[in-house]
Amino acid sequence: MSSVVSTAPVRPRQRSRRRRGAVATATGGYFAAYGAAVLGVVGFFAPTGHAALLTLAAALLLALVTVILLAVDAVLPPREAPRLA
Protein backbone atom coordinates (compact mmCIF):
# COMPACT_ATOMS: atom_id res chain seq x y z
CA MET A 1 0.00 0.00 0.00
CA SER A 2 1.35 3.38 -0.99
CA SER A 3 1.34 6.31 1.40
CA VAL A 4 1.78 8.89 -1.37
CA VAL A 5 -1.17 11.24 -1.74
CA SER A 6 -1.93 12.27 -5.29
CA THR A 7 -3.33 15.76 -5.76
CA ALA A 8 -4.49 17.38 -8.94
CA PRO A 9 -2.63 20.52 -10.02
CA VAL A 10 -4.37 23.64 -8.81
CA ARG A 11 -5.47 25.93 -11.62
CA PRO A 12 -5.87 29.63 -11.04
CA ARG A 13 -9.42 30.94 -10.72
CA GLN A 14 -8.96 33.47 -13.55
CA ARG A 15 -8.12 30.81 -16.11
CA SER A 16 -11.06 28.62 -15.17
CA ARG A 17 -13.33 31.68 -15.20
CA ARG A 18 -12.21 32.53 -18.74
CA ARG A 19 -12.69 28.96 -19.85
CA ARG A 20 -16.14 28.82 -18.24
CA GLY A 21 -17.09 31.98 -20.13
CA ALA A 22 -15.99 30.41 -23.41
CA VAL A 23 -17.94 27.23 -22.69
CA ALA A 24 -21.05 29.23 -21.77
CA THR A 25 -20.78 31.20 -25.01
CA ALA A 26 -20.31 27.99 -27.00
CA THR A 27 -23.40 26.52 -25.33
CA GLY A 28 -25.45 29.57 -26.28
CA GLY A 29 -24.14 29.30 -29.84
CA TYR A 30 -25.12 25.65 -29.96
CA PHE A 31 -28.68 26.43 -28.89
CA ALA A 32 -28.88 29.30 -31.39
CA ALA A 33 -27.66 27.00 -34.19
CA TYR A 34 -30.18 24.37 -33.13
CA GLY A 35 -32.93 27.00 -33.18
CA ALA A 36 -31.84 28.16 -36.63
CA ALA A 37 -31.95 24.58 -37.89
CA VAL A 38 -35.42 24.03 -36.46
CA LEU A 39 -36.65 27.29 -37.97
CA GLY A 40 -35.05 26.30 -41.27
CA VAL A 41 -36.97 23.03 -41.32
CA VAL A 42 -40.18 24.75 -40.26
CA GLY A 43 -39.50 27.23 -43.07
CA PHE A 44 -40.49 24.52 -45.57
CA PHE A 45 -44.04 24.62 -44.18
CA ALA A 46 -44.47 28.15 -42.78
CA PRO A 47 -42.79 31.51 -43.42
CA THR A 48 -39.99 31.99 -40.87
CA GLY A 49 -37.58 34.06 -43.01
CA HIS A 50 -36.35 36.79 -40.67
CA ALA A 51 -36.46 34.72 -37.48
CA ALA A 52 -34.39 31.94 -39.02
CA LEU A 53 -31.82 34.39 -40.41
CA LEU A 54 -31.55 36.29 -37.11
CA THR A 55 -31.08 33.05 -35.18
CA LEU A 56 -28.41 31.92 -37.63
CA ALA A 57 -26.65 35.30 -37.31
CA ALA A 58 -26.74 34.97 -33.51
CA ALA A 59 -25.24 31.48 -33.74
CA LEU A 60 -22.43 32.71 -35.99
CA LEU A 61 -21.74 35.68 -33.70
CA LEU A 62 -21.58 33.44 -30.62
CA ALA A 63 -19.25 31.06 -32.46
CA LEU A 64 -16.94 33.98 -33.27
CA VAL A 65 -16.97 35.15 -29.64
CA THR A 66 -16.20 31.60 -28.49
CA VAL A 67 -13.20 31.37 -30.83
CA ILE A 68 -11.91 34.74 -29.58
CA LEU A 69 -12.34 33.75 -25.91
CA LEU A 70 -10.54 30.45 -26.43
CA ALA A 71 -7.71 32.20 -28.29
CA VAL A 72 -7.34 34.73 -25.47
CA ASP A 73 -7.34 31.89 -22.94
CA ALA A 74 -4.60 30.11 -24.87
CA VAL A 75 -2.42 33.21 -25.25
CA LEU A 76 -2.66 34.72 -21.78
CA PRO A 77 -0.52 33.04 -19.15
CA PRO A 78 -2.31 31.68 -16.11
CA ARG A 79 -2.24 33.93 -13.07
CA GLU A 80 -0.04 32.78 -10.27
CA ALA A 81 -1.68 31.82 -7.03
CA PRO A 82 -0.87 34.13 -4.14
CA ARG A 83 2.10 32.89 -2.15
CA LEU A 84 1.96 32.43 1.58
CA ALA A 85 4.43 34.46 3.58
N, C-alpha and C positions, 0 to 999 in steps of 0.2 A: 504494500500500500504506500502510495506516495504522499508526502506531507507538503508538496508544493501546491500553492494556491494559484490558480490561473485567473487573471483578471483581464477583461477586455480593455483595449486602449481607450482612454478618455478623450472624447472629441470636444472641442470648444463649443459653447452654446451658439456663438455667432454663425459658425459654419452649418450647424444643424438647422438653425433658424433660416438661413438662406436656402438650404436644400429643401426644407419644408415648404417655403414659399414657392419654389420652382415646382414641387410636386403638386401643390394646391392649384397652381396655374395650369399645369398639365391636365389635372383632373377636370377643371372647368372647361378647358379646350376640348377634352374628350366628350363631355356632355354636350357642348355646343355642336361638335361635329356629328354626334349621334342625332341631335335635334334637326340638323340640316339634312341628314340622310332621310330621316322620317318625313320631314316636310317635302323632300324631293320625291319620295315615293307617293305621298299623298297628292303631290302636284299632278300626277297622272289622272287623278279623279276629280280634283277640286283646285281652283286657282289659289296658289300659295306664293306666287312670284316674289314679292318683296320680303315676306317673312323668311322664306328659304334663303334668299340671297343675304339678308342681314345676319341670319344665324351662321351661314357659311363664312361671312366676313369676320364675325366674332370668333369663330373657331380658328381662322387663320391668324388673327391678331393675337389670340392667346397662345398659339403655337410659337409665334415669333417672340413673344415675351418669355415663354418658357426657355427657348433656345438662348436668349440673352442672359437670363438668370443663371442657367447652367454654365454658360461661358464665364460669367463673372465669378461664379463659385469655383470654377477650375483655375482661374487666373489668380485670384486673391489668395494669399497665404492664410492659413488658419491662425486665428488669434491665440496667443499663448495664454495659458491659464495663469492666474495670479499666483505668485510664489509666496510661500509662507516664510515669515522672517525667522 
